[in-house]
Amino acid sequence: MTDSEKFALVRDRLFTAVVGDVLDVMGFRHQFLPQGILPLTPGTRIAGRAMPVLEANYPEGGSRGPLSDKAFGVMFEALDDLKPGEIYVASGSSLDYAMWGGLMSTRALHLKAAGAVLNGHVRDTAEIRRLGFPVFSRGVYAQDQGVRGKVLDYRVPLRIGQVDIRPGDMMFCDDEGCLVIPQAVEAEAIERAIEKAGTENAVAMAIRDGMTARQAFDEFGVM
Protein backbone atom coordinates (compact mmCIF):
# COMPACT_ATOMS: atom_id res chain seq x y z
CA MET A 1 0.00 0.00 0.00
CA THR A 2 1.38 3.41 -0.95
CA ASP A 3 1.41 6.29 1.52
CA SER A 4 -1.37 8.00 -0.43
CA GLU A 5 -3.55 4.89 -0.21
CA LYS A 6 -2.75 4.48 3.47
CA PHE A 7 -3.62 8.09 4.30
CA ALA A 8 -6.89 7.84 2.36
CA LEU A 9 -7.79 4.64 4.20
CA VAL A 10 -7.21 6.26 7.58
CA ARG A 11 -9.14 9.43 6.68
CA ASP A 12 -12.09 7.57 5.15
CA ARG A 13 -12.55 4.61 7.50
CA LEU A 14 -11.15 5.57 10.89
CA PHE A 15 -11.43 8.26 13.55
CA THR A 16 -8.88 9.35 16.14
CA ALA A 17 -10.71 7.80 19.09
CA VAL A 18 -10.48 4.26 17.75
CA VAL A 19 -6.84 4.68 16.71
CA GLY A 20 -6.01 6.11 20.14
CA ASP A 21 -7.73 3.15 21.84
CA VAL A 22 -5.66 0.70 19.80
CA LEU A 23 -2.41 2.52 20.56
CA ASP A 24 -3.28 2.41 24.28
CA VAL A 25 -3.57 -1.39 24.08
CA MET A 26 -0.29 -1.58 22.17
CA GLY A 27 1.45 0.31 24.99
CA PHE A 28 1.66 3.74 23.32
CA ARG A 29 -0.36 5.75 25.83
CA HIS A 30 0.80 9.31 25.19
CA GLN A 31 0.02 9.84 21.51
CA PHE A 32 -2.60 12.63 21.53
CA LEU A 33 -1.43 16.22 21.25
CA PRO A 34 -2.92 18.63 23.85
CA GLN A 35 -6.69 18.93 23.55
CA GLY A 36 -6.56 22.64 22.69
CA ILE A 37 -5.21 21.90 19.19
CA LEU A 38 -8.32 21.93 17.00
CA PRO A 39 -9.23 22.36 13.31
CA LEU A 40 -9.67 25.83 11.88
CA THR A 41 -12.65 24.46 9.94
CA PRO A 42 -14.85 21.94 11.79
CA GLY A 43 -15.05 18.59 10.06
CA THR A 44 -11.44 18.74 8.82
CA ARG A 45 -9.61 15.40 8.73
CA ILE A 46 -5.96 14.95 7.79
CA ALA A 47 -3.50 12.08 7.69
CA GLY A 48 0.11 12.37 6.60
CA ARG A 49 3.78 12.24 7.55
CA ALA A 50 5.08 14.61 10.21
CA MET A 51 7.61 17.24 9.16
CA PRO A 52 8.51 18.68 12.59
CA VAL A 53 9.57 22.34 12.81
CA LEU A 54 11.26 23.87 15.86
CA GLU A 55 10.34 27.50 16.55
CA ALA A 56 11.34 29.82 19.40
CA ASN A 57 10.74 33.34 20.68
CA TYR A 58 13.48 35.54 19.21
CA PRO A 59 13.04 39.26 19.93
CA GLU A 60 14.73 41.82 17.73
CA GLY A 61 17.98 43.40 18.89
CA GLY A 62 20.79 42.30 21.17
CA SER A 63 21.47 38.98 19.47
CA ARG A 64 24.77 37.78 18.04
CA GLY A 65 23.62 34.37 16.88
CA PRO A 66 23.69 33.09 13.27
CA LEU A 67 19.96 33.80 12.84
CA SER A 68 19.97 37.28 14.34
CA ASP A 69 19.76 39.06 10.98
CA LYS A 70 17.70 36.40 9.21
CA ALA A 71 13.99 37.26 9.15
CA PHE A 72 11.85 34.33 10.32
CA GLY A 73 14.97 32.19 10.79
CA VAL A 74 14.84 29.13 8.52
CA MET A 75 11.05 29.20 8.18
CA PHE A 76 11.17 29.64 4.39
CA GLU A 77 13.58 26.75 4.03
CA ALA A 78 11.33 24.56 6.16
CA LEU A 79 8.23 25.55 4.20
CA ASP A 80 9.88 25.01 0.82
CA ASP A 81 11.13 21.58 1.93
CA LEU A 82 7.60 20.20 2.42
CA LYS A 83 6.91 17.05 0.41
CA PRO A 84 3.56 15.74 -0.87
CA GLY A 85 1.59 14.15 1.95
CA GLU A 86 3.61 15.80 4.72
CA ILE A 87 2.25 17.82 7.62
CA TYR A 88 4.07 20.94 8.84
CA VAL A 89 4.14 20.43 12.63
CA ALA A 90 5.48 23.44 14.54
CA SER A 91 6.14 23.96 18.24
CA GLY A 92 8.56 25.55 20.69
CA SER A 93 7.47 29.19 20.92
CA SER A 94 5.04 31.12 23.10
CA LEU A 95 1.42 31.88 22.21
CA ASP A 96 2.20 35.58 21.63
CA TYR A 97 1.99 35.47 17.83
CA ALA A 98 0.74 33.45 14.88
CA MET A 99 2.96 30.67 13.52
CA TRP A 100 1.09 30.17 10.24
CA GLY A 101 -0.81 32.27 7.72
CA GLY A 102 -2.39 32.54 4.32
CA LEU A 103 0.72 32.82 2.14
CA MET A 104 2.28 29.84 3.92
CA SER A 105 -0.91 27.90 3.20
CA THR A 106 -0.73 28.89 -0.46
CA ARG A 107 2.84 27.58 -0.74
CA ALA A 108 2.06 24.37 1.17
CA LEU A 109 -0.98 23.73 -1.00
CA HIS A 110 1.15 24.09 -4.14
CA LEU A 111 3.59 21.55 -2.70
CA LYS A 112 0.69 19.12 -2.05
CA ALA A 113 1.29 19.06 1.70
CA ALA A 114 -1.41 17.34 3.75
CA GLY A 115 -1.85 20.16 6.27
CA ALA A 116 -0.35 22.11 9.16
CA VAL A 117 -0.50 21.38 12.89
CA LEU A 118 0.59 24.20 15.17
CA ASN A 119 1.21 24.24 18.88
CA GLY A 120 0.31 27.91 18.59
CA HIS A 121 -1.89 30.30 16.68
CA VAL A 122 -2.86 30.87 13.04
CA ARG A 123 -3.91 34.04 11.21
CA ASP A 124 -5.36 34.98 7.78
CA THR A 125 -8.13 32.55 8.56
CA ALA A 126 -10.60 33.74 5.89
CA GLU A 127 -7.92 33.26 3.22
CA ILE A 128 -6.98 29.81 4.53
CA ARG A 129 -10.62 28.73 4.54
CA ARG A 130 -11.02 29.94 0.95
CA LEU A 131 -7.97 27.92 -0.04
CA GLY A 132 -9.35 24.85 1.72
CA PHE A 133 -5.96 24.10 3.30
CA PRO A 134 -6.28 21.97 6.47
CA VAL A 135 -4.90 23.68 9.59
CA PHE A 136 -5.08 22.61 13.23
CA SER A 137 -3.99 25.08 15.92
CA ARG A 138 -4.61 26.43 19.41
CA GLY A 139 -6.65 29.30 18.02
CA VAL A 140 -6.49 32.45 15.93
CA TYR A 141 -4.42 35.56 16.59
CA ALA A 142 -3.35 38.18 14.04
CA GLN A 143 -0.09 39.28 15.67
CA ASP A 144 2.87 38.46 13.41
CA GLN A 145 5.87 36.32 14.31
CA GLY A 146 8.28 38.37 12.15
CA VAL A 147 9.74 40.48 14.97
CA ARG A 148 8.97 37.99 17.74
CA GLY A 149 10.01 34.51 16.71
CA LYS A 150 12.10 32.44 14.34
CA VAL A 151 12.21 28.88 13.07
CA LEU A 152 15.44 27.39 14.41
CA ASP A 153 15.44 24.01 12.67
CA TYR A 154 13.25 21.49 10.88
CA ARG A 155 13.01 17.75 10.33
CA VAL A 156 14.06 17.34 13.96
CA PRO A 157 12.32 15.43 16.77
CA LEU A 158 9.78 17.46 18.74
CA ARG A 159 7.84 16.98 21.94
CA ILE A 160 4.39 18.54 22.22
CA GLY A 161 2.75 17.90 25.57
CA GLN A 162 3.61 14.29 26.35
CA VAL A 163 3.97 13.27 22.70
CA ASP A 164 7.26 12.63 20.94
CA ILE A 165 7.09 13.38 17.22
CA ARG A 166 9.79 12.17 14.87
CA PRO A 167 10.19 13.05 11.21
CA GLY A 168 8.13 10.62 9.15
CA ASP A 169 5.75 9.54 11.91
CA MET A 170 2.15 9.33 10.75
CA MET A 171 -0.22 11.96 12.10
CA PHE A 172 -3.99 11.70 12.07
CA CYS A 173 -6.25 14.60 13.08
CA ASP A 174 -10.00 15.12 13.21
CA ASP A 175 -12.51 17.14 15.26
CA GLU A 176 -11.63 15.16 18.41
CA GLY A 177 -7.89 15.69 18.35
CA CYS A 178 -4.52 15.08 16.73
CA LEU A 179 -2.51 11.96 17.39
CA VAL A 180 0.85 10.56 16.35
CA ILE A 181 1.21 6.96 15.14
CA PRO A 182 4.86 5.89 15.47
CA GLN A 183 6.15 4.84 12.07
CA ALA A 184 7.49 1.53 13.36
CA VAL A 185 4.01 0.30 14.40
CA GLU A 186 1.71 2.14 12.01
CA ALA A 187 0.79 -0.90 9.88
CA GLU A 188 -0.26 -2.92 12.94
CA ALA A 189 -2.07 0.04 14.50
CA ILE A 190 -4.10 0.70 11.35
CA GLU A 191 -5.01 -2.97 10.94
CA ARG A 192 -6.12 -3.22 14.57
CA ALA A 193 -8.07 0.04 14.33
CA ILE A 194 -9.99 -1.14 11.27
CA GLU A 195 -10.84 -4.37 13.07
CA LYS A 196 -11.94 -2.47 16.19
CA ALA A 197 -14.09 -0.08 14.19
CA GLY A 198 -15.86 -3.07 12.64
CA THR A 199 -16.40 -4.61 16.06
CA GLU A 200 -17.85 -1.35 17.39
CA ASN A 201 -20.35 -1.36 14.54
CA ALA A 202 -21.40 -4.88 15.54
CA VAL A 203 -21.76 -3.77 19.17
CA ALA A 204 -23.96 -0.84 18.15
CA MET A 205 -26.23 -3.18 16.20
CA ALA A 206 -26.45 -5.60 19.15
CA ILE A 207 -27.33 -2.80 21.58
CA ARG A 208 -30.00 -1.50 19.20
CA ASP A 209 -31.43 -5.03 19.18
CA GLY A 210 -31.70 -5.02 22.97
CA MET A 211 -28.37 -6.34 24.29
CA THR A 212 -27.30 -4.65 27.54
CA ALA A 213 -24.08 -2.71 27.79
CA ARG A 214 -22.68 -5.32 30.18
CA GLN A 215 -23.55 -8.17 27.84
CA ALA A 216 -22.08 -6.30 24.87
CA PHE A 217 -18.79 -5.65 26.63
CA ASP A 218 -18.53 -9.24 27.87
CA GLU A 219 -19.17 -10.59 24.38
CA PHE A 220 -17.25 -8.14 22.20
CA GLY A 221 -14.70 -6.65 24.61
CA VAL A 222 -15.25 -3.04 23.49
CA MET A 223 -17.47 -0.16 24.57
N, C-alpha and C positions, 0 to 999 in steps of 0.2 A: 504494500500500500504506500503510495506517495504521501508526502507531507500534506499536499493540497487535499487529497482524498481523506486523510486522517482528520484534518481540521474540519472539513465539511461534515464528516461523521459525528464528531463531537458536538459541533454547533447544532446539527439537525436532530440528533437523537438523545442527547444527554442534557443535564442541567447540573449546576455546580454542587447542589446539595448531594446528589447521588455519587458524584465523583469524590467529594469530600468524605462521605461515609466510607467508601471503599478504601481510600487512602488511610483513614483512621485504622481500619482493620489490618491493613498492610504494615502498620507501624509508623506511618508518616502523619503525625498528629498536629503539626503546625504548618499547614500549607495555605491557609487563607490569609490574604492581606487584611489589614485593619478594616473594620466594617464601614468606616467613613468614606472609603473609595468606591464611588458609584458612577453609573453611566451618565454622561451629559444628556443623552436622549434615552428615556425609558424604553425598555424592550431591546436595547442593544445587546448583542451576543458576539463575542470574538474568541477565536482560538488561534494560536500561533506560537512562534518561537520567541523567547525573551531575548531582547538586545538591551542589556542593562546599561544605564547611564548614571554616572556619579556626578552630582551637582553639589555646590556649597555656596553659602553666603560669601560674598567677596566685594566689600565696599570699595568705592573709588578712593584713590589716594593712599599714600603711605606704604605701598607694597613694593617689594623688590623682586618678587618671584617671576618665573618665566611667563606667567599668564597676565601679569599686571597691566600690560598695554594691549592685551588682546581682547577685544569686545566679545562677550559671551563665552570666553574660553574656547574650548574645542567643540562647542555646540554644533556649529555648521558641519564640522567633520563627522560628528556622530550622526547627525541627521542625514547627510549625504551617503553614509555607509549602510543605511537601512537596506535590507534585502527583501524580496517578495515573501510575504507570509510572516515577517518579523513584527514584533511589538516593541515599540520604544518604551522602556520602563525606566523612569527617572525618580531618584530619591537622593536625600542627603542634605537638602537645604531647609530653611525655615518656611513658614507659611506666609511670608511677608510680600510675596509677589507671585505672578503667574509663571509657570514653567513651560507653557505650551500655548500656541495661538493659531490664528488662521493661516498665515503664510507657511508655518511649519506643517500644518495639516495638508496644505496644497502640495508641498514637496513630497511628503510621505505618501500621499495618494498617488502621485505620479510614479513613485517607486514601488507601488503595489504592496506597501506595508499593511499589516492586518489591523493596526490600531496603535493607540498610545495609552499607557497606564502611568499615572502621575501620583506620587506621594506628595501632592501639592495642588496648586490651583491652575485653572485654565482661563483664558480670556478669548475674545473674538468669537463668542459662542454662536451668535447668529450666523456668522460666516461658516463656522465649522458644521453647523446643522445643515446649511444649504449644500455644503460639499458632501454631506453624508459620511464623513470620516468618523470612525468609532473612537471615542475618547472616554476614559474613566479617570476620575480625579476626586479630590476632597472637596471640590466646590469651584465657584467662579469668583475671580477677582481681577480687576483690570490693571492693577499696578504692574509695571514692567520689571523684568529681571535685569535689563541691560546695565544699570548702574548699581545693582544689588547682589547679583550672583553670577557664577560662571560654571560651565561644565568642565570638570577636572579630568575626566577620563570616561571611556566607554568600552563595552565588551569586557567588563570586569564584574566579579561577583558582588552582589548587593545583599543587604539584609533590610527588609521592611517589616517592622513589627517583629514577629518571631519567625519570619519566613526567610530562608536563604534562597536566593535566586542566582542561578548560574547561566552564563550565556548558552543559549540553545535549549534550555528547559522549556517544556510546553506550558503555556498559560491559557487559562480558560476563564472567561468572565461573562456574567449575566447580571440581571437585576439584583440577585441575592449575594453577589460578591465576586471577588477575583481570587483564583487559586493557582498554585504552581504545582505542576506534575513533574517530578524529577525525570529527566530524560532516560535514566537507566531503567525505570520501572513503568514507563508510560504505556507500553503495549499491554502489559498485564493489567494495569489500572483501567484502561479503556475497555478491555474485554470483560473484566469483572463488573464495571459500571453498566455496560450494556445488559449483562445478565441480571444485575440487580434491578435495573429499570423495568425489565420484563417481569420479574418476580413481583415488583410493586404493583404493576398493572393487574396481575393475577390476584393479589391481595385485595385491591380495590373492588374487583368484580365479586370476590367471595364475601366481602363486607356488605356490598350492596344486596347480595342474595341472602343476608341474614346472619352470617358468621360473626361471632363476637370478636372484639379486638384481641382478647386473650387467646381464643382459639386460633385466630389468624397468625398471631406471633408464634405460637407453639408449632403450628404447621409449616409456616413459610420462613420464620426466623427474621422477618423484617417488619418494621412499622414506621 
